[in-house]
């Protein structure tokens, strides 16, 4: 194929017509996929979720049911400044569009403060470790009470003046006081008299050695005259 034939076929209307038709098919398919899915899934259509925060649960339930929505309690919290059984949070959030029948998950305010069992920290960890464990659970700590003992070692827990231990259930609203060692000790001084070991009946100061006395025995042959 020479150059003239190549450019002739490249510029032919038949080739460009096929390319144009293929382009139209691709565009039409994209258009159908985009808008067809939106029509099938009802994209953009739905119910606007109202703001339920600080609303009583029964009021929120009545409001959602009027919009053909459902409500379900998924969690609870505690805020002493709000009344019990009111909505603290919701999912999906206010202003979101959802389909009819969609479930709105809410977190409600508990009527009382949560309580937790105290971890095993007495005589088991340092002040910093105990502080981290208790504050992670939501407990409030007062200034520690120091006693004689190992520096920063936890020797006890006080709750409203009484001693509590591991496993006791205490409200997070009740402040705790840790009993911590201050690094000083009470030691009773005892005078002990040490003596050098000796041997009974032996005078160590006498450097002179005693010599055994032996009586000289005469020669027996000389005595008998033999």
ABEGO torsion letter per residue (X at the ends): XBAAAAAAAAABAAAAAAAAAAAAAAAAAAAAAAAAAAAAAGBGBEBBBBBABGBBAAAAAAAAAAAGBBBBBABBBBBAABBBGBBABBOBBBGBBBBBGBBBBBBBBBABBBBBBBBBABGABBAAAAAAAAAAAGBBBBBBBBBBEBBGBBAEBBBGGBBBBBGBBBBAABBBBBBBBAGBBBBBBBBBBBBBBBBBGBBAABABBBBBBBBBBBBAAAAAGX
